[in-house]
Amino acid sequence: MSDDLELLTTEEVAEIVKVQAATVRSWINQGKLPAIDLDGSYRIYRQDLKEFLAQRYKRGGQADKKKQEE
């Protein structure tokens, strides 16, 4: 099985991204993070987690932009 097809629990995802499992469940319930519902116990493909994080990746903030403009 490819690493990208590996299924992760909400607890494993929470540990990877350093948030609470409740936050991961919230992302799932809001439709932000795709997951498989196994009778209330969610599983997340590692590839879906990678894509979720990549979509939220930001390089530099407003402070960085202001410094560059000066």
CNS distance restraints for C-alpha pairs under 8 A (distance, minus, plus):
assign (resid   1 and name CA) (resid   5 and name CA) 6.57 0.50 0.50
assign (resid   1 and name CA) (resid   6 and name CA) 7.19 0.50 0.50
assign (resid   2 and name CA) (resid   6 and name CA) 6.73 0.50 0.50
assign (resid   3 and name CA) (resid  46 and name CA) 7.07 0.50 0.50
assign (resid   4 and name CA) (resid  45 and name CA) 6.61 0.50 0.50
assign (resid   4 and name CA) (resid  46 and name CA) 4.98 0.50 0.50
assign (resid   4 and name CA) (resid  47 and name CA) 4.52 0.50 0.50
assign (resid   5 and name CA) (resid  45 and name CA) 5.63 0.50 0.50
assign (resid   5 and name CA) (resid  46 and name CA) 6.24 0.50 0.50
assign (resid   5 and name CA) (resid  47 and name CA) 6.62 0.50 0.50
assign (resid   6 and name CA) (resid  45 and name CA) 5.68 0.50 0.50
assign (resid   6 and name CA) (resid  46 and name CA) 5.65 0.50 0.50
assign (resid   7 and name CA) (resid  43 and name CA) 5.68 0.50 0.50
assign (resid   7 and name CA) (resid  44 and name CA) 5.32 0.50 0.50
assign (resid   7 and name CA) (resid  45 and name CA) 4.63 0.50 0.50
assign (resid   7 and name CA) (resid  46 and name CA) 6.18 0.50 0.50
assign (resid   8 and name CA) (resid  12 and name CA) 5.86 0.50 0.50
assign (resid   8 and name CA) (resid  13 and name CA) 6.40 0.50 0.50
assign (resid   8 and name CA) (resid  43 and name CA) 5.33 0.50 0.50
assign (resid   8 and name CA) (resid  44 and name CA) 5.02 0.50 0.50
assign (resid   8 and name CA) (resid  45 and name CA) 6.19 0.50 0.50
assign (resid   8 and name CA) (resid  46 and name CA) 6.54 0.50 0.50
assign (resid   9 and name CA) (resid  13 and name CA) 6.30 0.50 0.50
assign (resid   9 and name CA) (resid  41 and name CA) 7.97 0.50 0.50
assign (resid   9 and name CA) (resid  42 and name CA) 6.25 0.50 0.50
assign (resid   9 and name CA) (resid  43 and name CA) 4.90 0.50 0.50
assign (resid   9 and name CA) (resid  44 and name CA) 6.36 0.50 0.50
assign (resid  10 and name CA) (resid  14 and name CA) 6.02 0.50 0.50
assign (resid  10 and name CA) (resid  21 and name CA) 5.64 0.50 0.50
assign (resid  10 and name CA) (resid  24 and name CA) 6.05 0.50 0.50
assign (resid  10 and name CA) (resid  25 and name CA) 6.79 0.50 0.50
assign (resid  10 and name CA) (resid  42 and name CA) 6.41 0.50 0.50
assign (resid  10 and name CA) (resid  43 and name CA) 6.68 0.50 0.50
assign (resid  10 and name CA) (resid  44 and name CA) 7.31 0.50 0.50
assign (resid  11 and name CA) (resid  15 and name CA) 6.19 0.50 0.50
assign (resid  11 and name CA) (resid  20 and name CA) 7.80 0.50 0.50
assign (resid  11 and name CA) (resid  21 and name CA) 5.22 0.50 0.50
assign (resid  12 and name CA) (resid  16 and name CA) 6.24 0.50 0.50
assign (resid  13 and name CA) (resid  17 and name CA) 6.29 0.50 0.50
assign (resid  13 and name CA) (resid  21 and name CA) 7.61 0.50 0.50
assign (resid  13 and name CA) (resid  24 and name CA) 7.16 0.50 0.50
assign (resid  13 and name CA) (resid  44 and name CA) 7.89 0.50 0.50
assign (resid  13 and name CA) (resid  49 and name CA) 7.79 0.50 0.50
assign (resid  14 and name CA) (resid  18 and name CA) 5.59 0.50 0.50
assign (resid  14 and name CA) (resid  19 and name CA) 4.93 0.50 0.50
assign (resid  14 and name CA) (resid  20 and name CA) 5.52 0.50 0.50
assign (resid  14 and name CA) (resid  21 and name CA) 5.09 0.50 0.50
assign (resid  14 and name CA) (resid  23 and name CA) 7.68 0.50 0.50
assign (resid  14 and name CA) (resid  24 and name CA) 6.25 0.50 0.50
assign (resid  15 and name CA) (resid  19 and name CA) 6.61 0.50 0.50
assign (resid  15 and name CA) (resid  20 and name CA) 7.74 0.50 0.50
assign (resid  19 and name CA) (resid  23 and name CA) 6.50 0.50 0.50
assign (resid  19 and name CA) (resid  24 and name CA) 7.54 0.50 0.50
assign (resid  20 and name CA) (resid  24 and name CA) 6.89 0.50 0.50
assign (resid  21 and name CA) (resid  25 and name CA) 6.32 0.50 0.50
assign (resid  22 and name CA) (resid  26 and name CA) 6.10 0.50 0.50
assign (resid  23 and name CA) (resid  27 and name CA) 6.31 0.50 0.50
assign (resid  24 and name CA) (resid  28 and name CA) 6.34 0.50 0.50
assign (resid  24 and name CA) (resid  33 and name CA) 7.96 0.50 0.50
assign (resid  25 and name CA) (resid  29 and name CA) 6.09 0.50 0.50
assign (resid  26 and name CA) (resid  30 and name CA) 6.04 0.50 0.50
assign (resid  27 and name CA) (resid  31 and name CA) 6.28 0.50 0.50
assign (resid  27 and name CA) (resid  32 and name CA) 5.08 0.50 0.50
assign (resid  27 and name CA) (resid  33 and name CA) 5.47 0.50 0.50
assign (resid  28 and name CA) (resid  32 and name CA) 5.80 0.50 0.50
assign (resid  28 and name CA) (resid  33 and name CA) 4.80 0.50 0.50
assign (resid  28 and name CA) (resid  34 and name CA) 6.13 0.50 0.50
assign (resid  28 and name CA) (resid  35 and name CA) 6.50 0.50 0.50
assign (resid  32 and name CA) (resid  52 and name CA) 7.54 0.50 0.50
assign (resid  33 and name CA) (resid  48 and name CA) 7.22 0.50 0.50
assign (resid  33 and name CA) (resid  49 and name CA) 7.16 0.50 0.50
assign (resid  33 and name CA) (resid  52 and name CA) 6.31 0.50 0.50
assign (resid  34 and name CA) (resid  44 and name CA) 6.71 0.50 0.50
assign (resid  34 and name CA) (resid  48 and name CA) 6.56 0.50 0.50
assign (resid  35 and name CA) (resid  42 and name CA) 6.04 0.50 0.50
assign (resid  35 and name CA) (resid  43 and name CA) 5.51 0.50 0.50
assign (resid  35 and name CA) (resid  44 and name CA) 4.68 0.50 0.50
assign (resid  35 and name CA) (resid  45 and name CA) 7.17 0.50 0.50
assign (resid  36 and name CA) (resid  42 and name CA) 5.48 0.50 0.50
assign (resid  36 and name CA) (resid  43 and name CA) 5.10 0.50 0.50
assign (resid  36 and name CA) (resid  44 and name CA) 6.36 0.50 0.50
assign (resid  37 and name CA) (resid  41 and name CA) 5.85 0.50 0.50
assign (resid  37 and name CA) (resid  42 and name CA) 4.73 0.50 0.50
assign (resid  37 and name CA) (resid  43 and name CA) 6.70 0.50 0.50
assign (resid  38 and name CA) (resid  42 and name CA) 5.89 0.50 0.50
assign (resid  38 and name CA) (resid  43 and name CA) 7.49 0.50 0.50
assign (resid  44 and name CA) (resid  48 and name CA) 6.78 0.50 0.50
assign (resid  44 and name CA) (resid  49 and name CA) 6.96 0.50 0.50
assign (resid  45 and name CA) (resid  49 and name CA) 6.50 0.50 0.50
assign (resid  46 and name CA) (resid  50 and name CA) 6.28 0.50 0.50
assign (resid  47 and name CA) (resid  51 and name CA) 6.23 0.50 0.50
assign (resid  48 and name CA) (resid  52 and name CA) 6.04 0.50 0.50
assign (resid  49 and name CA) (resid  53 and name CA) 6.19 0.50 0.50
assign (resid  50 and name CA) (resid  54 and name CA) 6.08 0.50 0.50
assign (resid  51 and name CA) (resid  55 and name CA) 6.14 0.50 0.50
assign (resid  52 and name CA) (resid  56 and name CA) 6.67 0.50 0.50
assign (resid  53 and name CA) (resid  57 and name CA) 6.19 0.50 0.50
assign (resid  60 and name CA) (resid  64 and name CA) 5.53 0.50 0.50
assign (resid  60 and name CA) (resid  65 and name CA) 7.19 0.50 0.50
assign (resid  61 and name CA) (resid  65 and name CA) 6.49 0.50 0.50
assign (resid  62 and name CA) (resid  66 and name CA) 6.25 0.50 0.50
assign (resid  63 and name CA) (resid  67 and name CA) 6.33 0.50 0.50
assign (resid  64 and name CA) (resid  68 and name CA) 6.34 0.50 0.50
assign (resid  65 and name CA) (resid  69 and name CA) 6.29 0.50 0.50
assign (resid  66 and name CA) (resid  70 and name CA) 6.44 0.50 0.50
